[in-house]
Amino acid sequence: MPFRKSRWIEKYSKDEENLLHFLPSTEKNYLIDARQVINENKQYQQNEYEGMFVVDEKKIKTNWFNHYDVLVFISKGEDIKIAE
């Protein structure tokens, strides 16, 4: 995950229009149960959010909770190594 920048993660976790805002912390891995979120907070079913990462300065907003059942955040990503 070479595109991940700690400063981006920290910045977007403070942005209420970004999915990272829903995480209690960016220091651990998290699984967000989208169905549970919208069942407990009906207003989230109508709101659009930016994805966990902005790609090429494009802010892609959609209602992620209606598209996915589960969202996963991996705190400490690393580059893959292909076994030979």
N, C-alpha and C positions, 0 to 999 in steps of 0.2 A: 504494500500500500504506500508507494513512494509519494503519492500526491497529498497525503494527509499532512497537515501542518498543525502543530499544537495550538498555535495562535488562532488559526481559523476555527478549530473546535471550540476553544474558549470563547471566542467572539460570538459564534453562532449559538452557543448554549445559553447566552444571555438575551438572545433575540426571540421575543414571544411569537414571531411569525415563522420560526424554524422548529423542526421536530426535535432537535437537540435540547430545546428548552424543556421538554418533558422529562428529561433524565434527572435523577437526583444528584448525580455526579458524573463527570466524564472520566473518572479514574478507574472505573470498573466496567465490566461487560454487563449489558442489560438486554433483556427481552421485553418488548412492550407488546402486551396483548391488546391489539386494536379494538377488539370486540368489547373487552372489559372497560377500556377507556370511554368508548362512546355509550356504553350502557350506564356507566356511572355519571357521565357528563354529556348530556344530549346535545349541548351546543357545539361540541367538537365534531359531531357528525355533519354539520353544515359548514364548518370553517375550512379554509384552504391554508396550507402551510408550505413553506419551502422544504425541500428534501434535506436530509442530514448534511449534504455537502452541495455547495454551489459549483457547477461545472462550467468552466470557461466563462466565468462572469455572468452566466445566464441564471436567473432566478426562476426555477421551475416550481410553480405553486399549483397544488392540487389538493384534493381531500384524500390524503394518504390512508386515513383510517377506513375509508370506504373501498380502497383498492387492495389492501393487504389485511390478512388476519393477524399477522405478527410482524413486528419490526425488530431488527436486531442491531445493537450497537456493540462493536468490539473495540475496546479501549486501546489496547496495545497491539496494533496490527504490525505485521512484518512481511517482508518480501518472501515470496515462495522460493523454494529450492527444488529444482527438478532432479530426481534421482536418475543416475545413469546406469 
